[in-house]
């Protein structure tokens, strides 16, 4: 079964300014939590269309393997942090402990980004960040 992939690209021209890229990984506790997580991810993606400072967000999911990756690109960290407590993201984060194990959520900002998204690179960076955090 192929991976599920959705991208919201606001196509805003950006010339030579540093951007804030935030990859995340969420691993559900079990396959039963994959569907609620996928549905919630779709609602969050739809709500991000009007998020000030957002340039692009992509979701890459393989729910049958318990793998959900996201990559959002913002003008700056302040824009991302201002969006975080908005709905439906706030409610989803409050529910995350029911769906995912502690430590299953990881965020590792970085500066370089190729287009289109190289999901293998995103997964590798998150894996390295997880290893650094636990070791």
ABEGO torsion letter per residue (X at the ends): XBBBBBBBBAGBBBBGBBBBBBBBBBBBABAAAAAAAAAAAAAAAAAAAABBGBABBBBBBBAAAGBBBBBBBBABAAAAAAAAABOAAAAAAAAAAAABBBGABBBBBBABBBOBBBAAAAAAAAAAAAAAAAX
